């Protein structure tokens, strides 16, 4: 990874602001890193002078089993980016904080409470009160929590001048932890580039295959989907594509108990961007059986590849998926409800109707609103 010069943000460009984003970015994997990268590009396009301060090492490997970086960037990297922060180097936390004293706004991307001590040291080095600080909270608290998470996040939110949340529920959670002002704005979509692989031709017969995609963690409800698959249409298959958080033993045991070994394919490991289109072309629909979620980009990913979405009514999913129009919704954790949705998906005429209503999203208007909300939260614009 290349490192930009330590000079930082440079002279102000009126009427823009000098904005520093602190968080994961390309080539780190996952939606948050992609979002940080896209946000940097969008801020720069609005005339702001932007710098990204990212990590050389985000957290101990024990906390993230697997490779943290993508083989190739999932989005175009942002040019003015440094990778100086390391979880085990307090001197790097202070050095970056000193470097950002020339900023008009510092945006801290909250990924995990594990990173809060580094962020607190960095912000202390800014000189409290000298530079406005916004915490961009994709998830205020983790889906799977530990005893230390609440006090760590509370300390970070209290140190900030503002919090940006992506849903009313997350905003309420932030307000319960600190008196810091909270701004709520919808997570702007960042659909992938047009698929470069094979596409399903219009009118092609169903493949009788469903897709579960991305990092597999307990809150994402794969176990609910497996039980619904066993109770649903008996000839439908499921491809589970992604890295498993904590290994595959529990999933393989459940698949065997349900007697669906011949209907479940585990495609283990990170899916490189060039292989995504072919994977989605095999499926009739993407299934998002989440127990909890704040926001996800997987809906837009499915729509960009022409797939309807079967999802739980949780987080922002009911706003993204139109029930009976471009997807089907059921209650979170409801095995019978999800099984019924899978049966409905394969009723005569349903799948072609849903596919005909799937359209890619133009993200530009939403990104303009998102950038404006962030700048206002930081005291600009």
Secondary structure by P-SEA (a helix, b strand, c coil): cccccccccccccccccbbbbbccccccccaaaaaaaaaaaaaaaacccccccccccccccccccccccccccccccccccccccccccaaaaaaaaaaaccccbbbbbbccccaaaaaaaaaaaaccccbbbbbbcccccccccccaaaaaaaaaaaaccbbbbccaaaaaaaaaccccbbbbbcccccccccccccccccccccccbbbbbccccccccaaaaaaaaaaccccbbbbbbbbbccccaaaaaaaaaaccccccccccccccccaaaaaaaaccbbbbbcccccccaaaaaaaaabbbbbccccccccccccccccccccccccaaaaaaaaaaaaccaaaaaaaaabbbbbaaaaaaaaaaaaaaaaccc
